[in-house]
Amino acid sequence: MTDVEKKVMVRLCAKILTETKLYDTDMEVRNLIDWICVSEQIKANNNTIRNLTGEYKKIEPDCREGVRTQLERMKELCKERNNLYEKQNDLKGQKQKIEKSLER
C-alpha cells in the first residue's frame, strides 16, 4: 500500500468515525484506532532516533579529533610545566648555594 493510499484510508476512517459513534461504542474499532495512533508515534520516534543518530555520527569524528588535539596539547603543557618545575628546583638549589657562600 502506498503512502497516498494509506492517507486516503485514514481520512476515510476518520470521516466515518466523526459521523458515527463507533469509537465510543465498538471496543474493536477503538483498539484498532489506538493501535494505528501508537504505531504512528513509534514510527515518528524511530525517525527522530535515526535523525539524531545520523547527526551524532556526523559530529562525532570531529569531536574525537578535537579531543585528541586537546589531549596532545595538554600533554605538551604538562611536559613544559614539569620541565619548569625541574628548572625551578635547580634554581632554588643554586640560590641556596649562593646564600650559603654569602653567609661566610
NORPELIN-V867602 format. One record per helix or strand of 2 or more residues. SS is the DSSP state (H for helix, E for strand). FROM is the first residue (numbers start at 0). TO is the last residue. Records with the same first field share a line. If there is no record, write none. Layout:
SS: FROM-TO + FROM-TO
This chain:
H: 2-18 + 21-24 + 26-102
